[in-house]
Amino acid sequence: MRPSAEKSRPEPTAAAGPDAELLVRASVLLAEAALEVRRAGAGLTAGVTGWRFALDALREPVPAAVAAASVARALFNPAGLGFGPVGGPVGEAMRWAGAVTRRRSAAVGMAADAFDLRVRAAAAGHPNLESPMVARLVEAVAAGERLETARAWCALVERLGVTRALTTIGPVAQELLAWAGLFDENPFNDDAAWAILHGELPPTDPVLGLPSGWISYLERGPGNAEAVDPDPLLARTMAHSANDITSYLDNMAALGNHGAALLRRIHCTDGETRYVLLLPGLSFAKLSNNTPADLAGGIDNTVNTDTTYTRAARRALESAGVPVGAELMIIGHSLGGMAAMNLAADLEFVTTYRLTHVIPTGSAIDDKRPADPDTKVISLVNGYDLITGMDGRGPAAPHDLPPGWTELAWLDATFDYPLSHSPQAYAISLRGLAAPQRDTANELLSRYDGEIVGNQLYLLRDR
């Protein structure tokens, strides 16, 4: 595993803790072994399908035939690599044929075992995962039985309803999708499964295997920001604002998800003037609308850094006349958190403004990195929020955060998904069972304590 960063993770029960840790360690070793076996298959495949081998075969056909036979035994022997060809036109064609005929490599078997260990480890901290109905679903996925998997899922939904069922499997949803993807007859979603195994951003969706960025082509506006007056509800909420993470989330909830953003100017206790930018999350109304907060914008910010949302946010700062070199904190929920991290990754942006803090809330941002190492990243995560694991690093993943990041995570099943993803639910958690995480967050952003001397609402638009 990578070096550990400062983080607050949901705690398993004391009795199950040591076993869960051993399971996680074993899953890491299996994942690494699976990757090495896959690389070995790719190396052998490239060795006998490349043009150099073809030339050698023309010069010395007998030794080449012997070598090819040896490689074939290694690639296709159940006691060796199983069905291991991968890479290159020939290797990929054979891999696709193997997927369609359900012939699996040893690497796939190891990866499946690693996912199994993750699910077992996650059950130590998520008691709902130990229910017989969830166990039936996991067993169906492990057996590669798609029909039984569908039946088990339908039975779970019939018993719990869609939202509670999604909440129940939320901590291992990415693992189950990847596991099922490795065992189905679709060769196009395998790359997503391997990315999830190693805690990386999936290049495709884990079900159909469609490229992750295809929808982003619908989002190609230059980005714009229009200053407007707040409605009475937002005005009342802002009147009771403070430099407190729950207050910021209250403001985020009042902003809604129709493309509004809030820029705040604070006269801080040390005499400096600093700025806070609030970026709300996704609007689910349409695939694409006139704001960068639509579904197309969500995909765009997942796979790209320079996006319509980030350009619109920059227009807001420019319109407000935020001076070059001013200290800035960006707090974003869901898609807003991804856009905030994209701004943090923009070298031009962080040389224009001093981005001191980025606080993504309920955001899939673990694959993104700030350009300025001094930018503090404080990620807020409810383990029952499915969105936070869409970057390949869900609650059950063993992969650590980058050095210097702070993840404040907890488990709150008060709200089913998708309500558990809302800024209101995060605020309620931070006022209740996640109060220690709230206090830590407030301490980390205390640099911005002071008097609020300006609030300006902006509507972010594609054009």
N, C-alpha and C positions, 0 to 999 in steps of 0.2 A: 504493500500500500504506500501511497505517497505520504510525505511528512504531514503530520496532523496540524490543523489550524485550530484557532480558538473556536469552540463550538459548544452548544448546549443541546444535547440529544435527549429524546424521550428515554426514560430509564425503564428497563425491564424489571421484573420482580427479582428480589434478591436470590431466591432459590434457583431461578432459571438463568440468571446472568452469566455465570461462568460457562455453562454449556452453550449458551447462545454465542458467546465470544469465540469459543472453539469452532463452532459451526461456521461463523463468519470467516475465520482464518482459513479453515479448510476450503471454503468456497473461493477464496482469493487464490489459493494454490491451484485449485482445479481450473479456474478461469485462465490463469497464466499457462498451465499445462495445455489446455485446449487451444490456446492461441499458438503455442509452439508447435503442436501437432498439425494445426492448420497450415502454418508456415512451411512445415516439412512437406506436406502434401503439395503446396504451391511450388516449392523448389523442385520436387521430383517431376511434377507436371511440366514445368518450364524446361527442365533438363531434356526431356524426350520429345517435346513438341516444338522446340526452337529450330531455327534454320541452321545453327551450328551442328546440332545433332544430325540433321538431315544430310549435311555435307560429309560428316564423319561416316555416316552409314553408307554413302556412295563409295567412299574410299575403302572402308573396311566393314563390309556388310555383316560378317559373322560376329565379330566382337560387338558390333552395334546391336545385333539381334539378341545376343546374350544379355547385354545391358538393359535393353528394352524389356525383356522378359523378367529380369530381376526387379525393375521398377514397377512393372505391372503387378507382380506378386505383392510388392509392398503397398501399392495403391489400392488394390482390390481384395487383399486377403483379410478376412474377418479378424484374424489374429494380429494383423498389422494395423494399417490405417483405416480399415473398414472399406468405405467407398470414399477415397480421399482426394480425387483430382479436383483442382480448383485453380483459377487464374488463367488468363489468356483466352483466346477464342476457343481453343479445343478444350481446355480445362473447364471453362464456364459452361460450354455446351454439355459436357459430361456431368457437371454438377447439376445442371438443370434437369437432365435426364434422370439422375439419381433422386432428385427431390420429387419429381413426378411419380417415380416408381417406388418412392419411400425407402430408398437405400441410403443409409446414414453412415457418416464417417465416425471414426473414433473421437474426433474433435467435437462433433455434435453431441455424442454421448457424454463427454466430459462437461461440456457446457450445460447440458440438461441437469447433470448432477450438481453443478455449481448453483444453478437456479433453485434446485430442490433444497439445498442447504440454506440458501438465503431465506426461502419461504419458512423453513423450520425455525430458523433463528428469529425471524420477524414475529412468529407466533408467541415467543416468550414475552414480548412487550405489547402484543395485540391479542388479547384473549378471544376476540370474536373469530380469529383465524383458526381456532381449534375446534370450531363447531363441526358436527358431522356433515352438514350441508356444504360447508367450504371444503372440508376434507374430500368430499365426493368430487367437487370441481377440480381440485388439485390433482387427484388421482386420474381423472379423465384427461387432463392436460398431459400428465406424465406418461400416460399410455398412448398418447397421440390419437385418441379417439375423438374426432371432431363432433360427431353426432352426440355422443355421450356428454361431451363438454357443453354443447348447446343445451342439452336436457338438464344438466346440473345447474347451469346458469339460470335457465327458466324456472327451475324449482326454487332457487335462491330468491329470484325476483318475486315469484308467487308468494313466498313466505314473508319476505321482508319489504317488498316494494322496490322500485328501481333505485331511489335515492339511498335508502339504507343498504341495499346490496352493493352499490358503488362505494359507499363509505366503508363497508366491511372489508372489501378486498382492496381498497385504496392503497394501503401500504405496500402491497405486492402486485399491484395491477400491471406495472411495467414488466416485472419478471414473468408473470403468467402470460402476457401477450407475446413476449420474446420467446418463451419456452414453447408456446403453441406454434409460433412462426417457424421455429426450427424443425418442428415435427410435421408440418403440413406439406401439401404437394405444391406449394407456391414457392418457386425459387427466388422471386423478386423481393421478398420481405426478409430474407436471411441476413442481409447487411444490417438491417435495423436491430435484429436480435443480437448480433455480435457487438454492435455499438453499445446496446444496453448492458450487455454482459460486462463490458469494460468501463461503464459509466460515462459514455460519450454521447454526443448529440446524434440521434438516429438520422441517417441520410434519407430514409424513406419512412413511410408510416409502417407500423409493425403488423398490420393486417393485410392490406392489399399490396404493399410494396411500392406505392406511388411516390415519386420524388417529393421530399418535404417542401421544396421551394416552388412547386409549380403554381400554387395559388398566388404567390407573391407577385407574379407578373401582372396581376390585376391592380396592384398598388404601385403606381409609378408617378404620383403627383409630386410637384416641387416642394409642397408643404407651405402652409401659410398660417398666420395667427391673427385673430381679430379681437381687439379689446372690447369687452362688453361689461355691462353692470350685472351684479349678481341678483338672482331672484330672492324673494323674502326669506325662504327657508335657508338658503346658503348664507345670506347676510346674517341671520340670527345665529347660525352655527359659527361663522367666523368671529362674531362678537364675543364668543366665549372660548376663543382659541388660546392655546399656550404652546410653549415648546415642550410638548409631551407627545409621545408616540401615539397614544390613544386619541388625543385631540386631533392629530394629523389624520388619523384614519377616519375619525368622525367627519372631518372636512372632505376626505376622499369620498365617503359615502354620499355626502350632500352634493358633491360635484356630479355624481351620476356617471354614466358611461356613454355620453353622446358627444364626446370630443372636447369637453371642457378641461382646462388646466388652470391652476392657481399659482401665481407668483407672489411671494411674501417678502417684505423688507423688514428686517429686525435691527433695531438699535441695541446691540448686545451689551452685557454688563461690563465688558472690558473696554467699552467706548468705540468698538468697531461696528461698522454696518455690514451685515451679511444678508444673504438671500436664500430663500427656500422655494423650490419648485415642486409642486405636487402634480403627478401624472397618473390619472386614473386608468382603469383597465378596459377590457374588451367589451364592445357592443355586439351582442349576439343577434341583433335584429336582421342583418343582411350579410351576405357574403362580402359585398363591397358597397360602401356608401360614400358620402362626400367627406367623411372624416378618416383620419389615419388609425382610428381605434376600431376598425371593423375586422372581420375574420381574415381578410386578405392582409391587413396590416399586422395581425398577429403572426401569420406565417412569415411575412416579410421581416419582422423583427427577430424571429427565431433564427433565420438562416443568414441574414445580412446585418451589417453594422450601420451603413449609411441608408436610412429609410425615410419615408415620408413623415413618419412620426417624429424622428429625431430632427429633421429639417424644420418641421413646424415648431417644435420646442425651441429651437435656436432662434426662429423668427420672433417668438414671444420675448425672449431675453433681449434681443436687439431692439424690438419695439419699445420695451420698457426702459431702455437706456442703461441697462446694467453695465457698469464700467468694466473695462478690461482689467483683469487681475483681481476682481472681486471674489470673495469667498462664497461658495455656493454649496448647498446640500440639496440633493434630489431624492424625493421619496416617491416611489412608484408602486402601484398595486397591479399585479398580474401582468398584462401587456405593458403597462406603464413602467413596471420594474425592469422589464426587458429593454424598453427604450432607454431607461436611465442607464443601464449597463452599457448599451451601445454608445451613448454619449460619453460615458467614462472611457470607452475603448478608442474614442476618436482623439488622436494626438492633437489635431488643430483645436478641438474644443477645450481640452484640458490645458492648452497653452494660452488660450484666450481667457478662460476663467479658472480660478483655483477651486477645483472640485474636491472638497474636503471629505464629504460623506455621500454614499449612495445606500439607500435603504429599500431594497426590493422586498415586497410583501406578497406572499403567495405567487411567486414568479419562478419560471424555469430559466435560471440564469447561470447554472454552475459551469457551463461550457464557455462563458464569457470572461474576459480579463480586462481590468482597467489599464490604460496606458501609463498612468502615473502611479507608481508603487505606494505613494503616500495617501492615495485615496482610500478611505476606510469603507469597506463593504460590510454591511450588517444585514444579513438575510433573515427574514421572519418566516417560519414554516410551521404550519399545522400538519402533523403527520397524516391526517385524514383528508387533506386537500390533494386531489389527484393532479392538479395542474403543476404543482411543484416538481413532480417527477418526470415531466415530459421531455426534459433535457437528457434523460438517460440515467439520472442519479436520483432514484426514489428513496423513500425511507428505509427500504430493505437493502439498498446498495451499500457495499462496504467501503466505497471509495471516499477518501477524505477531501476536504476543501483545500484550495490553495493556501499557502502560508499567508498570514496576515488577515484572512477573512474571519468574520464572526458569524456563525449561524446560531440563531436562537430558535430552538425547535421545541415543540410540545405535542401532546396528544389530547385533543378535545373532541369528543364525539357528541357534543351538545347539539350540533347541527349536522344534518346529513349533507352530503355533496349533492348539488352544487352550492347550497347555502353556506357550507363550511369554507367556501372559497371567497365569500364576500368580505369587503372591508369591515362591515358591521360585525360579522362573526369574529374576525381577528381582534377587533377592538374589545368585544365582550370577553374573549379569552384572556386578553392582556389585562383586563380589569379583574379577572377572577383567578382561575387556576394557573395561568401563565404570568402572574404578577411578578415573580422573580425575573422572568425574561423582560418584562416591561421595565423594571427598575434598571436592569443592565443596559437596555437600549437607551433609556433616558440619560443615564450616566455618560454613555458614549457620545451623545449629541448635546451635552451640556454646554459646549462651545457656543451654541446658538441661543442660550438663555438671554432674555432681555425683553424689551418693549417692542411690540409689533407696531410699526409706524406706517405700514402700507400693505394693502391687499389688492391685487389686480387680477380679475378673471379674464381668461382668454378662451376663445373658441378655436380649436385647432382644426384646420381644414386641409384637404388634399391640395387645393389650389386657391 
